[in-house]
Amino acid sequence: MKSMRAYREHFPIFKNTVYINSCSYAALSLEVEGAFQRYLKDRHEVGADWIGWCDRLERVRSLFADLLSAKADEMAVTTSASASLSAISSSLDFSGKRKKIVTTDLAFPTEAQAWHALKKHGAEVVHVKETDGMIDLDDLDRLVDDETLLVAVPLVCYRNGALADIPAIRDIARKNGALILVDAYQGVGAVPIDVNEWKVDFIVGGSLKYLLSTAGVGFLYVREDLITKSEPTQTGWFAQEDIHAMLIHDNIPATNARRFEQGTPSVPNLYAVEAGLKLILEVGVENIREHVAALNERLKKGVQEIGGKLMSPMDPNKHGAMITVASTDEYALVAALAERNIIASCRDGNLRISAHFYNNNDDIDAVIGALKDNKNLLA
């Protein structure tokens, strides 16, 4: 494997900018840029290449599977995490005793909204509270019971970077016979995921953050023995067992996770996603986690030394790649950093600083220096 310093050269934005906003959108690599160019070249030279595009879709499916240590048949390639959640929502059955969905106060809006939309079908939606920025496991244990159908949690909270204890949450769900879903969007590509260790039912995510690609492609992992028991009603021709059969008098869903897909895939973005996933797998998520952890320890120490207030957990095992700092005016602070060509983002009163494998100590020191000079905007 090349050094992280060598990989940094694949991202032209660092010639003039400190980009530390991967929690919002990844920096653009030469590989992903080249993939978009290949799509345009194919359109000029071939026009419509449905066989080739379907082959690319299957390659992307396999790469997502490799990323999660899953089987390709357990992966659906969707257009977004929202589309994945909608497909799951449409497969849930509220006709029996289990009508409760347990989500959290750390949920991303799309995830929670998907469950609240099911109230019209009889769903009862409850929220686990947060304690010190983390999912309160005692409250979770209190809320999950034998009437719970699904427990849904974020792997990493988009507001503060807190990393959930998935095995502990899974065990609470399982002892009550509930399904468990993990929204991994804010962690996948930066936090190692192995479905064989997690043993959860659903995982959703997408490609525009730590997976280096672009909006327009998401993924859905469905545990193998749950697939054929699920009957999503949000469907489309790419969800059929034979997408070339062009059925109009029946619905014969695929026997694998493709049954959770819907219409025509986002073809241009498949090119980009394939390139981004290949690069992530080449670098290795374990290596990314180790590299970013060192940067974040430097960042946390620097923030504390200048009197800033960290809103992410101090324990490196309890946060993802994103570190958050409390601000009196988060938008003004983001703007102040941008004046120094430092690109970050904010949510919920916090500055979000999210390193990736392409960042280095100089980036972290630039952020700390900018925060020191803008202490008036720190809470």
C-alpha positions as YAML, in Angstrom:
chain: A
units: angstrom
residues:
- id: 1
  name: MET
  ca: [0.00, 0.00, 0.00]
- id: 2
  name: LYS
  ca: [1.16, 3.53, -0.74]
- id: 3
  name: SER
  ca: [1.72, 5.98, 2.09]
- id: 4
  name: MET
  ca: [-1.14, 8.26, 3.14]
- id: 5
  name: ARG
  ca: [1.02, 11.15, 1.95]
- id: 6
  name: ALA
  ca: [1.14, 9.65, -1.52]
- id: 7
  name: TYR
  ca: [-2.63, 9.16, -1.58]
- id: 8
  name: ARG
  ca: [-3.12, 12.82, -0.67]
- id: 9
  name: GLU
  ca: [-1.69, 13.74, -4.05]
- id: 10
  name: HIS
  ca: [-4.74, 12.09, -5.66]
- id: 11
  name: PHE
  ca: [-6.93, 14.94, -4.32]
- id: 12
  name: PRO
  ca: [-6.22, 18.26, -6.08]
- id: 13
  name: ILE
  ca: [-8.23, 20.33, -3.59]
- id: 14
  name: PHE
  ca: [-5.32, 20.17, -1.14]
- id: 15
  name: LYS
  ca: [-3.17, 22.32, -3.40]
- id: 16
  name: ASN
  ca: [-4.96, 25.40, -2.06]
- id: 17
  name: THR
  ca: [-7.39, 24.26, 0.61]
- id: 18
  name: VAL
  ca: [-7.53, 22.48, 3.95]
- id: 19
  name: TYR
  ca: [-10.51, 20.23, 3.31]
- id: 20
  name: ILE
  ca: [-11.70, 18.60, 6.49]
- id: 21
  name: ASN
  ca: [-15.39, 18.12, 5.75]
- id: 22
  name: SER
  ca: [-15.72, 14.46, 4.79]
- id: 23
  name: CYS
  ca: [-18.71, 14.09, 7.12]
- id: 24
  name: SER
  ca: [-20.58, 16.24, 4.60]
- id: 25
  name: TYR
  ca: [-19.02, 15.33, 1.24]
- id: 26
  name: ALA
  ca: [-15.74, 13.66, 0.36]
- id: 27
  name: ALA
  ca: [-12.92, 15.43, -1.43]
- id: 28
  name: LEU
  ca: [-12.82, 14.62, -5.15]
- id: 29
  name: SER
  ca: [-10.06, 12.24, -6.24]
- id: 30
  name: LEU
  ca: [-8.47, 11.98, -9.65]
- id: 31
  name: GLU
  ca: [-9.85, 8.45, -9.86]
- id: 32
  name: VAL
  ca: [-13.45, 9.55, -9.36]
- id: 33
  name: GLU
  ca: [-13.02, 12.49, -11.72]
- id: 34
  name: GLY
  ca: [-11.64, 10.08, -14.31]
- id: 35
  name: ALA
  ca: [-14.65, 7.79, -13.80]
- id: 36
  name: PHE
  ca: [-17.04, 10.61, -14.65]
- id: 37
  name: GLN
  ca: [-14.98, 11.31, -17.75]
- id: 38
  name: ARG
  ca: [-15.19, 7.65, -18.76]
- id: 39
  name: TYR
  ca: [-18.97, 7.81, -18.47]
- id: 40
  name: LEU
  ca: [-19.07, 10.81, -20.80]
- id: 41
  name: LYS
  ca: [-16.68, 9.09, -23.21]
- id: 42
  name: ASP
  ca: [-18.90, 5.99, -23.24]
- id: 43
  name: ARG
  ca: [-21.96, 8.12, -23.94]
- id: 44
  name: HIS
  ca: [-20.24, 9.76, -26.89]
- id: 45
  name: GLU
  ca: [-18.83, 6.54, -28.29]
- id: 46
  name: VAL
  ca: [-21.47, 3.93, -27.44]
- id: 47
  name: GLY
  ca: [-24.60, 5.88, -26.57]
- id: 48
  name: ALA
  ca: [-26.71, 3.38, -24.65]
- id: 49
  name: ASP
  ca: [-24.78, 0.49, -23.11]
- id: 50
  name: TRP
  ca: [-27.31, -1.29, -20.89]
- id: 51
  name: ILE
  ca: [-25.39, -4.56, -20.73]
- id: 52
  name: GLY
  ca: [-22.25, -2.73, -19.69]
- id: 53
  name: TRP
  ca: [-24.13, -0.59, -17.20]
- id: 54
  name: CYS
  ca: [-25.78, -3.63, -15.61]
- id: 55
  name: ASP
  ca: [-22.37, -5.28, -15.35]
- id: 56
  name: ARG
  ca: [-21.07, -2.15, -13.61]
- id: 57
  name: LEU
  ca: [-24.02, -2.25, -11.22]
- id: 58
  name: GLU
  ca: [-23.05, -5.80, -10.25]
- id: 59
  name: ARG
  ca: [-19.42, -4.78, -9.75]
- id: 60
  name: VAL
  ca: [-20.55, -1.99, -7.44]
- id: 61
  name: ARG
  ca: [-22.76, -4.45, -5.55]
- id: 62
  name: SER
  ca: [-19.76, -6.75, -5.04]
- id: 63
  name: LEU
  ca: [-17.58, -3.86, -3.86]
- id: 64
  name: PHE
  ca: [-20.20, -2.82, -1.30]
- id: 65
  name: ALA
  ca: [-20.32, -6.44, -0.15]
- id: 66
  name: ASP
  ca: [-16.52, -6.53, 0.20]
- id: 67
  name: LEU
  ca: [-16.65, -3.34, 2.25]
- id: 68
  name: LEU
  ca: [-19.06, -4.91, 4.76]
- id: 69
  name: SER
  ca: [-17.69, -8.48, 4.58]
- id: 70
  name: ALA
  ca: [-21.11, -9.46, 3.28]
- id: 71
  name: LYS
  ca: [-22.34, -11.58, 0.38]
- id: 72
  name: ALA
  ca: [-23.22, -9.83, -2.86]
- id: 73
  name: ASP
  ca: [-26.70, -11.34, -2.69]
- id: 74
  name: GLU
  ca: [-27.25, -9.54, 0.63]
- id: 75
  name: MET
  ca: [-26.67, -6.12, -0.95]
- id: 76
  name: ALA
  ca: [-29.13, -3.84, -2.71]
- id: 77
  name: VAL
  ca: [-27.78, -0.85, -4.65]
- id: 78
  name: THR
  ca: [-30.18, 2.05, -4.29]
- id: 79
  name: THR
  ca: [-30.22, 5.75, -5.13]
- id: 80
  name: SER
  ca: [-29.85, 6.96, -1.52]
- id: 81
  name: ALA
  ca: [-30.12, 5.94, 2.10]
- id: 82
  name: SER
  ca: [-33.62, 7.43, 1.98]
- id: 83
  name: ALA
  ca: [-34.57, 5.04, -0.82]
- id: 84
  name: SER
  ca: [-33.16, 2.16, 1.19]
- id: 85
  name: LEU
  ca: [-35.17, 3.16, 4.25]
- id: 86
  name: SER
  ca: [-38.32, 3.54, 2.15]
- id: 87
  name: ALA
  ca: [-37.90, 0.06, 0.74]
- id: 88
  name: ILE
  ca: [-37.47, -1.38, 4.22]
- id: 89
  name: SER
  ca: [-40.44, 0.62, 5.51]
- id: 90
  name: SER
  ca: [-42.65, -0.79, 2.76]
- id: 91
  name: SER
  ca: [-41.69, -4.34, 3.77]
- id: 92
  name: LEU
  ca: [-42.67, -4.05, 7.43]
- id: 93
  name: ASP
  ca: [-45.84, -5.75, 8.64]
- id: 94
  name: PHE
  ca: [-47.89, -4.10, 11.39]
- id: 95
  name: SER
  ca: [-50.77, -6.55, 11.34]
- id: 96
  name: GLY
  ca: [-49.54, -8.48, 14.36]
- id: 97
  name: LYS
  ca: [-48.61, -7.70, 17.94]
- id: 98
  name: ARG
  ca: [-45.37, -5.95, 17.08]
- id: 99
  name: LYS
  ca: [-46.12, -2.35, 16.13]
- id: 100
  name: LYS
  ca: [-43.40, -0.41, 17.94]
- id: 101
  name: ILE
  ca: [-40.40, 1.14, 16.21]
- id: 102
  name: VAL
  ca: [-37.64, 2.35, 18.50]
- id: 103
  name: THR
  ca: [-35.45, 5.09, 17.08]
- id: 104
  name: THR
  ca: [-33.16, 7.55, 18.90]
- id: 105
  name: ASP
  ca: [-32.71, 11.25, 19.55]
- id: 106
  name: LEU
  ca: [-29.39, 10.90, 17.71]
- id: 107
  name: ALA
  ca: [-31.06, 9.80, 14.46]
- id: 108
  name: PHE
  ca: [-30.51, 11.58, 11.16]
- id: 109
  name: PRO
  ca: [-33.81, 13.21, 10.10]
- id: 110
  name: THR
  ca: [-34.42, 10.88, 7.12]
- id: 111
  name: GLU
  ca: [-34.21, 7.80, 9.32]
- id: 112
  name: ALA
  ca: [-36.62, 9.07, 11.96]
- id: 113
  name: GLN
  ca: [-38.97, 10.54, 9.36]
- id: 114
  name: ALA
  ca: [-39.23, 7.17, 7.62]
- id: 115
  name: TRP
  ca: [-40.59, 5.60, 10.80]
- id: 116
  name: HIS
  ca: [-42.94, 8.43, 11.71]
- id: 117
  name: ALA
  ca: [-44.44, 8.19, 8.22]
- id: 118
  name: LEU
  ca: [-45.54, 4.64, 9.15]
- id: 119
  name: LYS
  ca: [-47.88, 5.84, 11.87]
- id: 120
  name: LYS
  ca: [-50.65, 5.80, 9.26]
- id: 121
  name: HIS
  ca: [-50.15, 2.02, 9.10]
- id: 122
  name: GLY
  ca: [-50.42, 1.62, 12.88]
- id: 123
  name: ALA
  ca: [-46.78, 2.04, 13.87]
- id: 124
  name: GLU
  ca: [-45.93, 3.39, 17.31]
- id: 125
  name: VAL
  ca: [-42.67, 5.34, 17.19]
- id: 126
  name: VAL
  ca: [-40.64, 6.04, 20.33]
- id: 127
  name: HIS
  ca: [-37.28, 7.76, 20.79]
- id: 128
  name: VAL
  ca: [-34.43, 6.63, 23.00]
- id: 129
  name: LYS
  ca: [-32.96, 9.64, 24.80]
- id: 130
  name: GLU
  ca: [-29.29, 10.58, 24.68]
- id: 131
  name: THR
  ca: [-27.06, 10.85, 27.73]
- id: 132
  name: ASP
  ca: [-23.77, 12.74, 27.42]
- id: 133
  name: GLY
  ca: [-24.24, 12.69, 23.66]
- id: 134
  name: MET
  ca: [-24.55, 8.90, 23.49]
- id: 135
  name: ILE
  ca: [-27.47, 6.53, 23.08]
- id: 136
  name: ASP
  ca: [-28.74, 5.78, 26.58]
- id: 137
  name: LEU
  ca: [-28.60, 1.98, 26.71]
- id: 138
  name: ASP
  ca: [-30.65, 1.82, 29.90]
- id: 139
  name: ASP
  ca: [-33.42, 3.81, 28.23]
- id: 140
  name: LEU
  ca: [-33.14, 1.58, 25.17]
- id: 141
  name: ASP
  ca: [-33.49, -1.52, 27.34]
- id: 142
  name: ARG
  ca: [-36.57, 0.02, 28.99]
- id: 143
  name: LEU
  ca: [-38.27, 0.88, 25.70]
- id: 144
  name: VAL
  ca: [-37.60, -2.31, 23.73]
- id: 145
  name: ASP
  ca: [-40.13, -5.02, 24.58]
- id: 146
  name: ASP
  ca: [-42.05, -7.90, 23.04]
- id: 147
  name: GLU
  ca: [-44.18, -5.44, 21.06]
- id: 148
  name: THR
  ca: [-41.14, -3.94, 19.33]
- id: 149
  name: LEU
  ca: [-40.81, -4.69, 15.63]
- id: 150
  name: LEU
  ca: [-37.66, -2.73, 14.83]
- id: 151
  name: VAL
  ca: [-34.82, -0.95, 16.62]
- id: 152
  name: ALA
  ca: [-33.07, 1.66, 14.42]
- id: 153
  name: VAL
  ca: [-29.84, 3.40, 15.42]
- id: 154
  name: PRO
  ca: [-27.14, 5.51, 13.76]
- id: 155
  name: LEU
  ca: [-23.63, 4.07, 13.76]
- id: 156
  name: VAL
  ca: [-22.25, 7.61, 14.11]
- id: 157
  name: CYS
  ca: [-24.38, 10.59, 15.06]
- id: 158
  name: TYR
  ca: [-24.28, 13.32, 12.41]
- id: 159
  name: ARG
  ca: [-24.53, 16.05, 15.09]
- id: 160
  name: ASN
  ca: [-21.73, 15.14, 17.49]
- id: 161
  name: GLY
  ca: [-19.79, 12.19, 16.06]
- id: 162
  name: ALA
  ca: [-20.76, 9.72, 18.81]
- id: 163
  name: LEU
  ca: [-20.13, 6.08, 17.86]
- id: 164
  name: ALA
  ca: [-22.80, 3.58, 18.89]
- id: 165
  name: ASP
  ca: [-22.06, 0.28, 20.60]
- id: 166
  name: ILE
  ca: [-23.75, -1.88, 17.96]
- id: 167
  name: PRO
  ca: [-23.21, -5.29, 19.65]
- id: 168
  name: ALA
  ca: [-24.75, -4.04, 22.91]
- id: 169
  name: ILE
  ca: [-27.71, -2.50, 21.07]
- id: 170
  name: ARG
  ca: [-28.14, -5.67, 19.00]
- id: 171
  name: ASP
  ca: [-28.27, -7.80, 22.13]
- id: 172
  name: ILE
  ca: [-31.04, -5.65, 23.61]
- id: 173
  name: ALA
  ca: [-33.04, -5.93, 20.38]
- id: 174
  name: ARG
  ca: [-32.46, -9.66, 20.04]
- id: 175
  name: LYS
  ca: [-33.46, -10.60, 23.58]
- id: 176
  name: ASN
  ca: [-36.83, -9.03, 22.82]
- id: 177
  name: GLY
  ca: [-37.16, -10.60, 19.37]
- id: 178
  name: ALA
  ca: [-36.91, -7.28, 17.51]
- id: 179
  name: LEU
  ca: [-35.24, -6.53, 14.21]
- id: 180
  name: ILE
  ca: [-32.31, -4.11, 14.20]
- id: 181
  name: LEU
  ca: [-31.31, -1.56, 11.58]
- id: 182
  name: VAL
  ca: [-28.08, 0.47, 11.54]
- id: 183
  name: ASP
  ca: [-27.78, 3.76, 9.65]
- id: 184
  name: ALA
  ca: [-24.07, 3.59, 8.84]
- id: 185
  name: TYR
  ca: [-23.87, 6.59, 6.51]
- id: 186
  name: GLN
  ca: [-21.76, 8.77, 8.84]
- id: 187
  name: GLY
  ca: [-19.33, 5.92, 9.54]
- id: 188
  name: VAL
  ca: [-18.99, 3.60, 6.56]
- id: 189
  name: GLY
  ca: [-15.56, 3.96, 4.98]
- id: 190
  name: ALA
  ca: [-14.08, 5.41, 8.16]
- id: 191
  name: VAL
  ca: [-15.21, 2.80, 10.72]
- id: 192
  name: PRO
  ca: [-14.69, -0.92, 9.99]
- id: 193
  name: ILE
  ca: [-17.93, -2.88, 9.53]
- id: 194
  name: ASP
  ca: [-18.19, -6.67, 9.47]
- id: 195
  name: VAL
  ca: [-21.74, -8.00, 9.18]
- id: 196
  name: ASN
  ca: [-20.57, -11.37, 10.47]
- id: 197
  name: GLU
  ca: [-19.57, -9.74, 13.76]
- id: 198
  name: TRP
  ca: [-22.49, -7.32, 14.00]
- id: 199
  name: LYS
  ca: [-25.21, -9.86, 13.15]
- id: 200
  name: VAL
  ca: [-27.82, -7.16, 12.50]
- id: 201
  name: ASP
  ca: [-30.73, -7.27, 10.05]
- id: 202
  name: PHE
  ca: [-30.36, -4.12, 7.96]
- id: 203
  name: ILE
  ca: [-27.58, -1.63, 7.26]
- id: 204
  name: VAL
  ca: [-28.09, 1.47, 5.14]
- id: 205
  name: GLY
  ca: [-25.56, 3.96, 3.83]
- id: 206
  name: GLY
  ca: [-24.40, 5.89, 0.82]
- id: 207
  name: SER
  ca: [-21.41, 6.92, -1.20]
- id: 208
  name: LEU
  ca: [-20.90, 10.66, -0.92]
- id: 209
  name: LYS
  ca: [-19.11, 10.93, 2.43]
- id: 210
  name: TYR
  ca: [-16.23, 8.68, 3.46]
- id: 211
  name: LEU
  ca: [-16.69, 6.45, 0.38]
- id: 212
  name: LEU
  ca: [-15.26, 9.25, -1.79]
- id: 213
  name: SER
  ca: [-17.91, 9.31, -4.47]
- id: 214
  name: THR
  ca: [-21.05, 11.33, -5.07]
- id: 215
  name: ALA
  ca: [-24.72, 11.65, -4.29]
- id: 216
  name: GLY
  ca: [-27.08, 9.37, -6.21]
- id: 217
  name: VAL
  ca: [-26.03, 5.93, -4.96]
- id: 218
  name: GLY
  ca: [-26.87, 4.25, -1.68]
- id: 219
  name: PHE
  ca: [-26.72, 0.70, -0.39]
- id: 220
  name: LEU
  ca: [-28.81, -1.61, 1.72]
- id: 221
  name: TYR
  ca: [-27.56, -4.75, 3.44]
- id: 222
  name: VAL
  ca: [-30.24, -7.30, 4.31]
- id: 223
  name: ARG
  ca: [-29.41, -10.36, 6.42]
- id: 224
  name: GLU
  ca: [-29.55, -13.38, 4.14]
- id: 225
  name: ASP
  ca: [-32.24, -15.40, 5.91]
- id: 226
  name: LEU
  ca: [-34.50, -12.35, 6.13]
- id: 227
  name: ILE
  ca: [-34.54, -11.55, 2.41]
- id: 228
  name: THR
  ca: [-37.23, -13.88, 1.09]
- id: 229
  name: LYS
  ca: [-39.39, -13.19, 4.17]
- id: 230
  name: SER
  ca: [-39.47, -9.51, 3.18]
- id: 231
  name: GLU
  ca: [-41.94, -8.20, 0.63]
- id: 232
  name: PRO
  ca: [-41.25, -4.52, -0.10]
- id: 233
  name: THR
  ca: [-44.08, -2.79, -1.91]
- id: 234
  name: GLN
  ca: [-41.88, 0.07, -3.02]
- id: 235
  name: THR
  ca: [-40.44, -1.68, -6.02]
- id: 236
  name: GLY
  ca: [-39.52, -1.38, -9.68]
- id: 237
  name: TRP
  ca: [-38.19, -3.29, -12.64]
- id: 238
  name: PHE
  ca: [-34.67, -3.63, -11.22]
- id: 239
  name: ALA
  ca: [-36.19, -5.42, -8.22]
- id: 240
  name: GLN
  ca: [-37.53, -8.23, -10.38]
- id: 241
  name: GLU
  ca: [-36.04, -11.71, -10.55]
- id: 242
  name: ASP
  ca: [-35.48, -11.15, -14.28]
- id: 243
  name: ILE
  ca: [-35.20, -7.47, -15.09]
- id: 244
  name: HIS
  ca: [-35.23, -8.29, -18.81]
- id: 245
  name: ALA
  ca: [-38.59, -10.12, -18.65]
- id: 246
  name: MET
  ca: [-40.46, -6.78, -18.76]
- id: 247
  name: LEU
  ca: [-43.44, -8.21, -16.87]
- id: 248
  name: ILE
  ca: [-46.59, -6.10, -16.63]
- id: 249
  name: HIS
  ca: [-49.07, -8.70, -15.40]
- id: 250
  name: ASP
  ca: [-47.19, -9.88, -12.32]
- id: 251
  name: ASN
  ca: [-44.58, -8.93, -9.72]
- id: 252
  name: ILE
  ca: [-41.86, -11.54, -9.24]
- id: 253
  name: PRO
  ca: [-39.23, -10.04, -6.95]
- id: 254
  name: ALA
  ca: [-35.65, -11.24, -6.93]
- id: 255
  name: THR
  ca: [-34.77, -13.90, -4.39]
- id: 256
  name: ASN
  ca: [-31.79, -11.85, -3.24]
- id: 257
  name: ALA
  ca: [-31.54, -8.31, -1.84]
- id: 258
  name: ARG
  ca: [-32.22, -6.85, -5.28]
- id: 259
  name: ARG
  ca: [-35.89, -7.12, -4.34]
- id: 260
  name: PHE
  ca: [-35.32, -3.93, -2.33]
- id: 261
  name: GLU
  ca: [-34.22, -2.01, -5.42]
- id: 262
  name: GLN
  ca: [-36.57, 0.02, -7.56]
- id: 263
  name: GLY
  ca: [-36.06, 1.78, -10.89]
- id: 264
  name: THR
  ca: [-33.19, 2.48, -13.25]
- id: 265
  name: PRO
  ca: [-29.94, 2.97, -11.32]
- id: 266
  name: SER
  ca: [-28.07, 6.26, -11.37]
- id: 267
  name: VAL
  ca: [-25.74, 5.23, -14.17]
- id: 268
  name: PRO
  ca: [-23.21, 8.12, -14.17]
- id: 269
  name: ASN
  ca: [-22.77, 7.80, -10.43]
- id: 270
  name: LEU
  ca: [-22.11, 4.07, -10.64]
- id: 271
  name: TYR
  ca: [-18.89, 4.92, -12.48]
- id: 272
  name: ALA
  ca: [-17.86, 7.26, -9.68]
- id: 273
  name: VAL
  ca: [-18.88, 4.88, -6.90]
- id: 274
  name: GLU
  ca: [-16.91, 2.01, -8.39]
- id: 275
  name: ALA
  ca: [-13.78, 4.18, -8.48]
- id: 276
  name: GLY
  ca: [-14.31, 5.47, -4.94]
- id: 277
  name: LEU
  ca: [-14.95, 2.05, -3.46]
- id: 278
  name: LYS
  ca: [-11.87, 0.58, -5.13]
- id: 279
  name: LEU
  ca: [-9.75, 3.32, -3.62]
- id: 280
  name: ILE
  ca: [-11.21, 2.84, -0.13]
- id: 281
  name: LEU
  ca: [-10.67, -0.91, -0.29]
- id: 282
  name: GLU
  ca: [-7.12, -0.38, -1.55]
- id: 283
  name: VAL
  ca: [-6.27, 1.90, 1.38]
- id: 284
  name: GLY
  ca: [-8.19, -0.31, 3.84]
- id: 285
  name: VAL
  ca: [-10.77, 0.86, 6.37]
- id: 286
  name: GLU
  ca: [-8.70, -0.44, 9.30]
- id: 287
  name: ASN
  ca: [-5.77, 1.69, 8.10]
- id: 288
  name: ILE
  ca: [-8.08, 4.67, 7.64]
- id: 289
  name: ARG
  ca: [-9.43, 4.28, 11.16]
- id: 290
  name: GLU
  ca: [-5.93, 4.16, 12.63]
- id: 291
  name: HIS
  ca: [-4.70, 7.16, 10.63]
- id: 292
  name: VAL
  ca: [-7.70, 9.34, 11.44]
- id: 293
  name: ALA
  ca: [-7.60, 8.34, 15.12]
- id: 294
  name: ALA
  ca: [-4.10, 9.78, 15.44]
- id: 295
  name: LEU
  ca: [-5.18, 13.01, 13.76]
- id: 296
  name: ASN
  ca: [-8.19, 13.28, 16.04]
- id: 297
  name: GLU
  ca: [-6.14, 12.82, 19.20]
- id: 298
  name: ARG
  ca: [-3.97, 15.72, 18.03]
- id: 299
  name: LEU
  ca: [-7.10, 17.76, 17.31]
- id: 300
  name: LYS
  ca: [-8.78, 17.04, 20.65]
- id: 301
  name: LYS
  ca: [-5.63, 17.95, 22.56]
- id: 302
  name: GLY
  ca: [-5.25, 21.18, 20.62]
- id: 303
  name: VAL
  ca: [-8.87, 22.21, 21.14]
- id: 304
  name: GLN
  ca: [-8.58, 21.62, 24.88]
- id: 305
  name: GLU
  ca: [-5.35, 23.61, 25.08]
- id: 306
  name: ILE
  ca: [-7.01, 26.70, 23.59]
- id: 307
  name: GLY
  ca: [-10.02, 26.36, 25.90]
- id: 308
  name: GLY
  ca: [-12.50, 24.94, 23.41]
- id: 309
  name: LYS
  ca: [-15.32, 22.62, 24.41]
- id: 310
  name: LEU
  ca: [-15.40, 19.22, 22.72]
- id: 311
  name: MET
  ca: [-18.91, 17.89, 22.10]
- id: 312
  name: SER
  ca: [-17.74, 14.48, 20.86]
- id: 313
  name: PRO
  ca: [-16.87, 11.80, 23.42]
- id: 314
  name: MET
  ca: [-13.25, 11.95, 24.55]
- id: 315
  name: ASP
  ca: [-12.81, 8.18, 24.34]
- id: 316
  name: PRO
  ca: [-11.53, 7.42, 20.80]
- id: 317
  name: ASN
  ca: [-13.54, 4.19, 20.86]
- id: 318
  name: LYS
  ca: [-16.75, 6.18, 21.30]
- id: 319
  name: HIS
  ca: [-16.58, 8.51, 18.32]
- id: 320
  name: GLY
  ca: [-16.22, 8.13, 14.57]
- id: 321
  name: ALA
  ca: [-14.03, 10.17, 12.24]
- id: 322
  name: MET
  ca: [-15.89, 13.39, 13.05]
- id: 323
  name: ILE
  ca: [-14.99, 15.61, 16.01]
- id: 324
  name: THR
  ca: [-17.29, 18.42, 17.09]
- id: 325
  name: VAL
  ca: [-16.54, 21.66, 18.92]
- id: 326
  name: ALA
  ca: [-19.17, 23.83, 20.63]
- id: 327
  name: SER
  ca: [-19.65, 27.31, 19.16]
- id: 328
  name: THR
  ca: [-21.60, 30.42, 20.04]
- id: 329
  name: ASP
  ca: [-22.27, 30.97, 16.32]
- id: 330
  name: GLU
  ca: [-21.43, 27.88, 14.30]
- id: 331
  name: TYR
  ca: [-22.18, 29.47, 10.92]
- id: 332
  name: ALA
  ca: [-19.91, 32.42, 11.65]
- id: 333
  name: LEU
  ca: [-17.19, 29.99, 12.74]
- id: 334
  name: VAL
  ca: [-17.51, 27.96, 9.54]
- id: 335
  name: ALA
  ca: [-17.26, 31.22, 7.57]
- id: 336
  name: ALA
  ca: [-14.22, 32.36, 9.56]
- id: 337
  name: LEU
  ca: [-12.44, 29.09, 8.77]
- id: 338
  name: ALA
  ca: [-13.43, 29.38, 5.10]
- id: 339
  name: GLU
  ca: [-11.70, 32.77, 4.95]
- id: 340
  name: ARG
  ca: [-8.50, 30.82, 5.66]
- id: 341
  name: ASN
  ca: [-9.37, 28.19, 3.03]
- id: 342
  name: ILE
  ca: [-10.34, 25.68, 5.70]
- id: 343
  name: ILE
  ca: [-13.54, 23.88, 4.73]
- id: 344
  name: ALA
  ca: [-15.61, 22.43, 7.57]
- id: 345
  name: SER
  ca: [-19.34, 22.31, 8.42]
- id: 346
  name: CYS
  ca: [-21.69, 22.61, 11.37]
- id: 347
  name: ARG
  ca: [-24.80, 21.13, 12.97]
- id: 348
  name: ASP
  ca: [-26.74, 21.73, 16.17]
- id: 349
  name: GLY
  ca: [-24.45, 24.50, 17.46]
- id: 350
  name: ASN
  ca: [-21.28, 22.48, 16.82]
- id: 351
  name: LEU
  ca: [-18.43, 22.90, 14.37]
- id: 352
  name: ARG
  ca: [-17.87, 19.56, 12.63]
- id: 353
  name: ILE
  ca: [-14.27, 18.62, 11.79]
- id: 354
  name: SER
  ca: [-13.95, 15.34, 9.93]
- id: 355
  name: ALA
  ca: [-10.61, 14.03, 8.75]
- id: 356
  name: HIS
  ca: [-10.05, 11.21, 6.28]
- id: 357
  name: PHE
  ca: [-6.99, 9.32, 5.11]
- id: 358
  name: TYR
  ca: [-6.03, 12.24, 2.86]
- id: 359
  name: ASN
  ca: [-5.65, 14.65, 5.79]
- id: 360
  name: ASN
  ca: [-2.44, 15.20, 7.74]
- id: 361
  name: ASN
  ca: [-1.03, 16.92, 10.83]
- id: 362
  name: ASP
  ca: [-0.61, 20.21, 8.97]
- id: 363
  name: ASP
  ca: [-4.37, 20.25, 8.33]
- id: 364
  name: ILE
  ca: [-5.10, 19.68, 12.00]
- id: 365
  name: ASP
  ca: [-2.66, 22.38, 13.08]
- id: 366
  name: ALA
  ca: [-4.25, 24.82, 10.64]
- id: 367
  name: VAL
  ca: [-7.67, 24.13, 12.16]
- id: 368
  name: ILE
  ca: [-6.39, 24.56, 15.71]
- id: 369
  name: GLY
  ca: [-4.68, 27.81, 14.75]
- id: 370
  name: ALA
  ca: [-7.84, 29.15, 13.16]
- id: 371
  name: LEU
  ca: [-9.92, 28.19, 16.21]
- id: 372
  name: LYS
  ca: [-7.41, 29.90, 18.51]
- id: 373
  name: ASP
  ca: [-7.72, 33.09, 16.50]
- id: 374
  name: ASN
  ca: [-11.52, 32.87, 16.66]
- id: 375
  name: LYS
  ca: [-11.92, 32.01, 20.33]
- id: 376
  name: ASN
  ca: [-14.73, 34.54, 20.53]
- id: 377
  name: LEU
  ca: [-16.81, 32.09, 18.51]
- id: 378
  name: LEU
  ca: [-16.08, 29.12, 20.80]
- id: 379
  name: ALA
  ca: [-18.57, 28.27, 23.52]
...
